[in-house]
Amino acid sequence: MGRLLACLAALLVLWFGGLAGPVAAAPVRIKDLVNVDGVRGNDLLGYGLVVGLNNSGDSLRNSPFTEDAIVNILERLGVNVTGEQIRARNVAAVLVTATLPAFARAGSQIDVTVSAIGDASSLMGGTLVMTPLNAADGQIYAVAQGSIIAGGIVAEGVASSVTQGVPTAGLIPSGGRVEREVAFDFSQSAELRLALRNPDFTTAARIEAAINRNVGEKIARMLDAGTVRLDLAGFGIDRPALLMAQIENVEVQTSTVARVVVDQRSGTIILGQDVRISRVAVTQGSITLRVEEEPLVVQPNPFADGQTVVIPRTDASIEEQPGTGLALVETSVSLPEVIAGLNALGVSANDMIDILKSIKAAGALHAEFIVQ
């Protein structure tokens, strides 16, 4: 009796769940959907040296640029090494990269990434010597220095070695100090342009409506699927930063293109919420071809005339698995029903990818199909 009541309760849950329909996507804040035109980071790049390595640095014979950098640094420090032969194995030449955030001020600190460019085997335990970081205009915007946190492990012995991760690259948290600011006066903007990270006409229209409703004025205007313009001068708004603080946390219901993303290497399948499949019949089976070679060696009797002969023996067979039969996938109105219809076939993930490809080719899968 208890089991019967449990089954009836489950049926009622499924029944009322079906009546409720698909659950709407959770609203998203505007700050998570758009970028403000002009508010962006800038990439920085520098060339430097890492010192203090445990005999895992560049071999100067194969990396002559490392030796030149060592000589230049020592000469700037007043040490004359001209004509000397340097055989250090605790130094490595590296490229240093970082991103200068928007509104970064002089004296603030940023993270930097260090990557070996020579034949160094590991940067673990090394220290980056003061390295200037340049932007695309050739100007120095930051200076990096500090101890490196490498992302790998190296263990080696006399006859073999093992490496896990990438020990030739590492990170220096807060290792860069900003020395020059980017000339950008946000407070003087007469208008702001919000660029959608995933352009969509429906989402852009909803952002326009949400901003105008929150501010109480029609300052927002959708220009296209990826841009919403805010007219500040026309409504006498002289504090753009305060306006952005007011509207960036406004939540908007998003709308995205239906997509199916599959990764054939791992067998991962991702279906978007708006994926739809028309009524289609699917059957799936597999054929296995097997060819085995077992040659037989025949030798003559002892002290008898004759020679050893190899007789070829081949065992070839074809095996056909029964498959799933002809399964009918009904027209789906929600993502749970699409998943239930595909799971009814009872196939593996890789076979499911092939089925989805075939359904897309048949014109029954109404979504963008992306294979990685």
CORTA-V578313 format. One record per residue. N is the residue number from 1. RES is the residue in one small letter. SS is DSSP state (alpha for helix, beta for strand, coil for the rest). D_CENTER is the distance of its C-alpha to the mean C-alpha in Angstrom with 2 decimals. Layout:
N_RES_SS_D_CENTER, N_RES_SS_D_CENTER
//
This chain:
1_m_coil_52.15, 2_g_alpha_49.21, 3_r_alpha_46.95, 4_l_alpha_48.19, 5_l_alpha_47.48, 6_a_alpha_43.91, 7_c_alpha_43.37, 8_l_alpha_44.92, 9_a_alpha_42.69, 10_a_alpha_39.56, 11_l_alpha_40.91, 12_l_alpha_41.59, 13_v_alpha_38.03, 14_l_alpha_36.71, 15_w_alpha_39.38, 16_f_alpha_38.73, 17_g_alpha_34.95, 18_g_alpha_35.51, 19_l_alpha_37.83, 20_a_alpha_35.35, 21_g_coil_32.92, 22_p_coil_29.15, 23_v_coil_27.75, 24_a_coil_26.47, 25_a_coil_23.00, 26_a_coil_23.05, 27_p_coil_23.54, 28_v_beta_21.00, 29_r_beta_22.07, 30_i_alpha_22.37, 31_k_alpha_20.61, 32_d_alpha_17.37, 33_l_coil_17.87, 34_v_beta_19.07, 35_n_beta_19.12, 36_v_beta_22.63, 37_d_coil_23.69, 38_g_coil_24.52, 39_v_coil_22.71, 40_r_coil_19.87, 41_g_coil_18.90, 42_n_beta_20.10, 43_d_beta_18.67, 44_l_beta_21.10, 45_l_beta_21.92, 46_g_beta_24.68, 47_y_beta_26.41, 48_g_beta_27.98, 49_l_beta_29.33, 50_v_beta_28.51, 51_v_beta_31.73, 52_g_coil_32.93, 53_l_coil_31.13, 54_n_coil_32.90, 55_n_coil_33.99, 56_s_coil_30.43, 57_g_coil_30.36, 58_d_coil_30.91, 59_s_coil_34.00, 60_l_coil_35.75, 61_r_coil_37.32, 62_n_coil_33.98, 63_s_coil_32.45, 64_p_alpha_35.30, 65_f_alpha_33.18, 66_t_alpha_32.73, 67_e_alpha_36.51, 68_d_alpha_36.98, 69_a_alpha_34.68, 70_i_alpha_36.63, 71_v_alpha_39.89, 72_n_alpha_38.88, 73_i_alpha_37.81, 74_l_alpha_40.98, 75_e_alpha_43.19, 76_r_alpha_41.81, 77_l_coil_42.72, 78_g_coil_46.22, 79_v_coil_45.98, 80_n_coil_47.48, 81_v_coil_46.00, 82_t_coil_47.05, 83_g_coil_48.13, 84_e_coil_46.92, 85_q_coil_44.84, 86_i_coil_41.78, 87_r_coil_40.51, 88_a_coil_38.06, 89_r_coil_35.28, 90_n_coil_33.74, 91_v_beta_32.13, 92_a_beta_28.91, 93_a_beta_27.80, 94_v_beta_24.31, 95_l_beta_22.19, 96_v_beta_21.26, 97_t_beta_18.53, 98_a_beta_18.13, 99_t_beta_17.63, 100_l_beta_20.86, 101_p_coil_20.32, 102_a_coil_22.49, 103_f_coil_25.96, 104_a_coil_25.69, 105_r_coil_29.29, 106_a_coil_31.14, 107_g_coil_31.14, 108_s_coil_27.86, 109_q_beta_25.41, 110_i_beta_21.75, 111_d_beta_19.33, 112_v_beta_19.22, 113_t_beta_17.41, 114_v_beta_19.81, 115_s_beta_19.40, 116_a_beta_22.43, 117_i_coil_23.69, 118_g_coil_26.80, 119_d_coil_27.60, 120_a_coil_27.19, 121_s_coil_26.26, 122_s_coil_24.98, 123_l_coil_24.62, 124_m_coil_25.36, 125_g_coil_28.15, 126_g_coil_28.18, 127_t_beta_28.83, 128_l_beta_27.69, 129_v_beta_30.78, 130_m_beta_30.93, 131_t_beta_28.73, 132_p_beta_28.86, 133_l_beta_25.66, 134_n_beta_26.21, 135_a_coil_24.64, 136_a_coil_24.93, 137_d_coil_28.55, 138_g_coil_29.53, 139_q_coil_30.44, 140_i_beta_29.67, 141_y_beta_27.81, 142_a_beta_27.08, 143_v_beta_28.24, 144_a_beta_26.30, 145_q_beta_27.94, 146_g_beta_27.63, 147_s_beta_26.89, 148_i_coil_23.65, 149_i_beta_21.63, 150_a_beta_20.39, 151_g_beta_17.60, 152_g_beta_19.68, 153_i_beta_23.16, 154_v_beta_25.80, 155_a_beta_29.07, 156_e_beta_31.68, 157_g_coil_35.28, 158_v_coil_37.99, 159_a_coil_36.99, 160_s_coil_33.30, 161_s_beta_30.11, 162_v_beta_26.85, 163_t_beta_23.46, 164_q_beta_20.60, 165_g_beta_17.30, 166_v_beta_17.38, 167_p_beta_20.57, 168_t_beta_20.72, 169_a_beta_18.12, 170_g_beta_18.43, 171_l_beta_18.32, 172_i_beta_21.36, 173_p_beta_21.06, 174_s_beta_23.24, 175_g_beta_24.29, 176_g_beta_24.71, 177_r_beta_27.55, 178_v_beta_27.72, 179_e_coil_30.93, 180_r_coil_30.82, 181_e_coil_29.77, 182_v_coil_28.45, 183_a_coil_31.37, 184_f_coil_30.36, 185_d_coil_32.74, 186_f_alpha_30.99, 187_s_alpha_34.32, 188_q_alpha_35.97, 189_s_coil_33.69, 190_a_coil_35.88, 191_e_beta_33.02, 192_l_beta_29.37, 193_r_beta_26.83, 194_l_beta_23.96, 195_a_beta_21.09, 196_l_beta_19.12, 197_r_coil_15.35, 198_n_coil_15.83, 199_p_coil_19.34, 200_d_coil_21.77, 201_f_alpha_25.57, 202_t_alpha_26.18, 203_t_alpha_23.77, 204_a_alpha_25.17, 205_a_alpha_28.68, 206_r_alpha_28.07, 207_i_alpha_26.77, 208_e_alpha_29.94, 209_a_alpha_32.16, 210_a_alpha_30.68, 211_i_alpha_31.12, 212_n_alpha_34.63, 213_r_alpha_35.59, 214_n_alpha_34.46, 215_v_alpha_36.15, 216_g_coil_39.17, 217_e_coil_39.18, 218_k_coil_37.67, 219_i_coil_35.73, 220_a_beta_32.52, 221_r_beta_32.51, 222_m_beta_29.84, 223_l_beta_29.84, 224_d_beta_27.38, 225_a_coil_24.36, 226_g_coil_22.16, 227_t_beta_24.78, 228_v_beta_27.15, 229_r_beta_29.85, 230_l_beta_31.71, 231_d_beta_35.28, 232_l_coil_36.30, 233_a_alpha_39.43, 234_g_alpha_40.94, 235_f_alpha_41.05, 236_g_coil_41.95, 237_i_coil_38.79, 238_d_coil_38.87, 239_r_coil_36.20, 240_p_alpha_32.75, 241_a_alpha_31.04, 242_l_alpha_33.17, 243_l_alpha_32.39, 244_m_alpha_28.60, 245_a_alpha_29.18, 246_q_alpha_31.23, 247_i_alpha_28.93, 248_e_coil_25.36, 249_n_coil_25.81, 250_v_coil_27.37, 251_e_beta_25.66, 252_v_beta_25.13, 253_q_coil_24.74, 254_t_coil_21.81, 255_s_coil_22.06, 256_t_coil_19.29, 257_v_coil_19.60, 258_a_coil_19.94, 259_r_beta_17.16, 260_v_beta_16.89, 261_v_beta_13.65, 262_v_beta_14.44, 263_d_beta_13.05, 264_q_coil_16.27, 265_r_coil_15.43, 266_s_coil_14.99, 267_g_coil_17.01, 268_t_beta_14.67, 269_i_beta_15.94, 270_i_beta_14.82, 271_l_beta_17.67, 272_g_coil_17.85, 273_q_coil_20.92, 274_d_coil_22.85, 275_v_coil_22.75, 276_r_beta_26.36, 277_i_beta_28.17, 278_s_coil_31.71, 279_r_coil_34.49, 280_v_beta_33.96, 281_a_beta_35.45, 282_v_beta_33.38, 283_t_beta_34.69, 284_q_coil_32.88, 285_g_coil_34.37, 286_s_coil_33.90, 287_i_beta_36.27, 288_t_beta_36.36, 289_l_beta_38.32, 290_r_beta_39.68, 291_v_beta_41.77, 292_e_beta_43.23, 293_e_beta_45.53, 294_e_coil_48.20, 295_p_coil_50.82, 296_l_beta_54.24, 297_v_beta_56.23, 298_v_beta_60.02, 299_q_coil_62.39, 300_p_coil_66.20, 301_n_coil_68.56, 302_p_coil_69.63, 303_f_coil_72.27, 304_a_coil_72.01, 305_d_coil_71.59, 306_g_coil_68.23, 307_q_coil_64.61, 308_t_coil_61.27, 309_v_beta_59.47, 310_v_beta_55.86, 311_i_beta_55.78, 312_p_coil_52.43, 313_r_coil_51.29, 314_t_beta_48.34, 315_d_beta_47.17, 316_a_beta_45.17, 317_s_beta_44.15, 318_i_beta_42.09, 319_e_beta_40.71, 320_e_beta_39.59, 321_q_coil_37.99, 322_p_coil_39.33, 323_g_coil_36.05, 324_t_coil_35.61, 325_g_coil_38.32, 326_l_beta_38.08, 327_a_beta_36.00, 328_l_beta_36.04, 329_v_beta_32.96, 330_e_coil_34.42, 331_t_coil_33.18, 332_s_coil_30.62, 333_v_coil_30.56, 334_s_coil_27.71, 335_l_alpha_24.57, 336_p_alpha_26.49, 337_e_alpha_29.09, 338_v_alpha_26.68, 339_i_alpha_25.27, 340_a_alpha_28.87, 341_g_alpha_30.04, 342_l_alpha_27.50, 343_n_alpha_28.06, 344_a_coil_31.75, 345_l_coil_31.33, 346_g_coil_30.60, 347_v_coil_28.39, 348_s_coil_25.47, 349_a_alpha_21.78, 350_n_alpha_21.98, 351_d_alpha_25.21, 352_m_alpha_23.74, 353_i_alpha_21.20, 354_d_alpha_24.26, 355_i_alpha_26.18, 356_l_alpha_23.65, 357_k_alpha_23.69, 358_s_alpha_27.46, 359_i_alpha_27.68, 360_k_alpha_25.61, 361_a_alpha_27.95, 362_a_coil_30.90, 363_g_coil_29.88, 364_a_coil_29.74, 365_l_beta_26.01, 366_h_beta_25.61, 367_a_coil_21.90, 368_e_beta_19.37, 369_f_beta_18.36, 370_i_beta_15.00, 371_v_beta_14.79, 372_q_coil_11.84
//
